[in-house]
Amino acid sequence: MKYIIDRFEGDYAVVEDENKLMMDIQLEDLPKEVQEGDVLVKIGDSYSVDLGETERRKKKIQELVDDLWE
């Protein structure tokens, strides 16, 4: 399952899953380097950042923003 970090609230990361459902994950369960917009992959009981997918999403979002201002 993949999740996108939407924001941080206190000790939790608010994430959106592949079905567009929002949920909270405790920060202590995530890698320390996570940031808003990162794509997480859950493997077993642990989470890791999918760097490739995170970069693809950021690039796509930047392209959409650039197109908006052209």
C-alpha positions as CSV (number, residue, x, y, z in Angstrom):
1,M,0.0,0.0,0.0
2,K,1.2,3.5,-0.8
3,Y,0.5,6.7,1.1
4,I,1.2,10.4,0.4
5,I,2.1,12.6,3.3
6,D,-0.4,15.5,3.3
7,R,0.7,17.3,6.5
8,F,2.0,16.9,10.0
9,E,-0.2,17.5,13.1
10,G,1.5,17.1,16.4
11,D,2.9,13.6,16.7
12,Y,1.2,12.4,13.6
13,A,1.5,12.5,9.8
14,V,-1.8,12.8,8.0
15,V,-1.6,10.7,4.9
16,E,-3.8,9.9,1.9
17,D,-3.9,6.3,0.8
18,E,-4.4,4.9,-2.8
19,N,-8.1,4.9,-2.3
20,K,-8.1,8.7,-1.4
21,L,-8.8,7.9,2.3
22,M,-7.1,10.0,4.9
23,M,-5.5,8.5,8.0
24,D,-3.0,9.3,10.7
25,I,0.3,7.6,11.2
26,Q,2.5,8.2,14.3
27,L,5.7,10.0,13.4
28,E,7.7,7.5,15.5
29,D,6.6,4.8,13.0
30,L,8.1,6.7,10.0
31,P,11.6,7.4,8.8
32,K,13.0,10.5,10.4
33,E,13.6,12.3,7.1
34,V,10.0,12.3,5.9
35,Q,8.5,15.5,4.4
36,E,5.2,16.7,3.2
37,G,4.5,15.3,-0.3
38,D,6.6,12.1,0.2
39,V,5.3,8.8,-1.0
40,L,5.5,6.1,1.6
41,V,5.4,2.4,1.0
42,K,4.3,0.0,3.8
43,I,6.1,-3.3,3.9
44,G,5.1,-5.4,6.8
45,D,4.9,-3.2,9.8
46,S,7.4,-0.6,8.6
47,Y,7.3,2.4,6.2
48,S,9.9,3.6,3.8
49,V,10.0,6.6,1.4
50,D,9.6,5.7,-2.3
51,L,12.2,8.3,-3.6
52,G,11.5,7.6,-7.3
53,E,7.7,8.0,-7.0
54,T,8.1,11.1,-4.7
55,E,10.3,12.7,-7.4
56,R,7.9,11.8,-10.2
57,R,5.0,13.4,-8.3
58,K,6.9,16.5,-7.5
59,K,8.0,16.9,-11.1
60,K,4.4,16.3,-12.3
61,I,3.0,18.9,-9.9
62,Q,5.7,21.4,-10.9
63,E,4.8,20.9,-14.6
64,L,1.1,21.5,-13.8
65,V,2.0,24.7,-11.9
66,D,4.2,25.9,-14.8
67,D,1.4,25.3,-17.3
68,L,-1.0,27.2,-15.1
69,W,1.2,30.3,-15.4
70,E,1.9,30.1,-19.1
